[in-house]
Amino acid sequence: MVPDWISIEKQYYAQTVKRQPVVIERGLGTRVWDVNGKEYLDFTAGWAVTNIGHSHPAIVDAITKQAATLMQTSNAFYTIPQLHLAKLLVVNSCYDKVFFGNSGAEAIEGAIKLARKYGKANRDGAYGIITAYNSFHGRTISTLAATGQPHYQETFRPLTPGFTHVEFNNMDQIREATSDKIAAVMLEPIQGEGGVNVPDENYLSEVKKWCEAQGLLFIVDEVQTGMGRLGSLFGYQEYGIEPDVMALAKGLGGGVPIGAFMSKENCMSLEPGDHGSTFGGNALTTAAAYASTKYIIDNNIPDNAKNMGNKLMQCLNDLKSVFSCIEEVRGKGLLIAIQFDGDIADRALELVRNEGVLSNMVKPNALRLMPPLTITKQEIEEGIERIGKALKKL
Ligand SMILES: *Cc1c(COP(=O)(O)O)cnc(C)c1O
C-alpha cells in the first residue's frame, strides 16, 4: 500500500506552511513526477532554485564525486571546491570578496552585520538600514525586521531594531529616510515574494547614485533574481549599476543549500573573528554550486532566460487577449506574474496544477511563474497550452 504522505505530514511535521497537495517523488529538467506518476512542468523550479533544471547531470556528477572525496571540514581549514567557487563568483561579478553560508536569510544576516560594522567605522556608529515595503529578506528575527511585510512580523515582536521601510520604486522616500543614523539601503532588484514588482528602469541607478553621494552602502538582495534569472548572471547587471554588496542563495547551488554575500574590497568591514559558519561553504555544497554556476556561465544560460522569458511573456499576453480575467502580465526574464481581475489565484493555481503545471500564488490575485532557466521553447508552448486549458475552466 502507498503510504498516505499527506496524513503523515499532518501528524509529524510542524504545520508552518500551507502546502499544495502534491507529493513530489522525482524531477528531471523542467519536469517533476508525483507519487502517483503524474507529470508536471515545474514552473516553480524548487522556488527559483533549480536554475539549470532538476537533477542536472553536471550537478549530480559533482555531488557524487565530491561526496566520495570530502564533504565537510569546517572553516578552520582550507578546502578546494570552496575556493574554486569563490574565484568563479568574484571573476564574474563586480565584487572582490565572498563569504558562504547556507541560506538566503543567512546571506542577508551577513550583509546586515557587514553594514553595521561599516557604519560603526565610517558613519559615526550609524546602523540603520532602509528597506522597502513588500520586500522579502528571510525569516530569522533580523531578516524579518528587514522584510517590509507586517503580516510576517506581528507575532514575533520585538524584532531587531534599525530598519526603516519605504515604498519600493519611490526615490523621494529614500531621500527623506536618509539621516546620519542610516548606514545602508537594501533592495531586491525586482521584488519576488512581494508579488513580482518591477521598478522603473532608472530607479536602481538613482538609488546607487544617492548612496554613493551620501556615503551609504547599497546592498542588493539577489537571492531570487541572481544566477541568471533576469537575463544576466546577476540582476544588477540588467540595470548597469555596481551595488556595494550582494546577497545570493536559491539558484546558487542549483538544489543544494548554500547562500553567499559578496562585497567590494573597500566595504568588506568584517575581519577575523567577526563572522563564521560551521557548514558554510563546505566542500559538498560548493562543489555543487561550482558545477551549476560554471554550467550557467559556459552555456549562456542567462541569455536563454532572457529569450525564453520574452517568449513566455508574449505567450501569456496572447492568453490575456483571450481571457478577460487576466489583468496584467509582468516580470523580467523568467520571473513573471499573472495578475487577475479578482482574488481568484488560489482557484487558478489548482486548475493549472490539475492540468500539469506547478506554480505559486504570490498574491491572492496573482500567480508567479519561475521555471528553470534551461526551459525550451517547446516546454513553454506545452505549459501555455496547459495553462490555457485551465483558465477555460476558471
Ligand atoms: C527566498 C528569499 C530570501 C530568504 O532565503 P531563505 O533561503 O529562504 O532563507 C531572502 N531574500 C529573497 C529576495 C528571497 O527570495
Ligand as a Chemical Component Dictionary entry (heavy atoms), coordinates in Angstrom:
data_LIG
# 
_chem_comp.id                   LIG 
_chem_comp.type                 NON-POLYMER 
_chem_comp.pdbx_formal_charge   0 
_chem_comp.three_letter_code    LIG 
# 
loop_
_chem_comp_atom.comp_id 
_chem_comp_atom.atom_id 
_chem_comp_atom.alt_atom_id 
_chem_comp_atom.type_symbol 
_chem_comp_atom.charge 
_chem_comp_atom.model_Cartn_x 
_chem_comp_atom.model_Cartn_y 
_chem_comp_atom.model_Cartn_z 
_chem_comp_atom.pdbx_ordinal 
LIG C1 C1 C 0 13.878 33.387 -0.510 1  
LIG C2 C2 C 0 14.450 34.714 -0.257 2  
LIG C3 C3 C 0 15.182 35.001 0.906  3  
LIG C4 C4 C 0 15.352 34.003 2.031  4  
LIG O1 O1 O 0 16.026 32.865 1.617  5  
LIG P1 P1 P 0 15.984 31.529 2.516  6  
LIG O2 O2 O 0 16.974 30.627 1.854  7  
LIG O3 O3 O 0 14.585 31.019 2.470  8  
LIG O4 O4 O 0 16.393 31.903 3.891  9  
LIG C5 C5 C 0 15.751 36.254 1.034  10 
LIG N1 N1 N 0 15.599 37.182 0.077  11 
LIG C6 C6 C 0 14.902 36.941 -1.047 12 
LIG C7 C7 C 0 14.799 38.008 -2.087 13 
LIG C8 C8 C 0 14.288 35.710 -1.249 14 
LIG O5 O5 O 0 13.577 35.492 -2.354 15 
# 
loop_
_chem_comp_bond.comp_id 
_chem_comp_bond.atom_id_1 
_chem_comp_bond.atom_id_2 
_chem_comp_bond.value_order 
_chem_comp_bond.pdbx_ordinal 
LIG C1 C2 SING 1  
LIG C2 C3 SING 2  
LIG C2 C8 DOUB 3  
LIG C3 C4 SING 4  
LIG C3 C5 DOUB 5  
LIG C4 O1 SING 6  
LIG O1 P1 SING 7  
LIG P1 O2 DOUB 8  
LIG P1 O3 SING 9  
LIG P1 O4 SING 10 
LIG C5 N1 SING 11 
LIG N1 C6 DOUB 12 
LIG C6 C7 SING 13 
LIG C6 C8 SING 14 
LIG C8 O5 SING 15 
# 
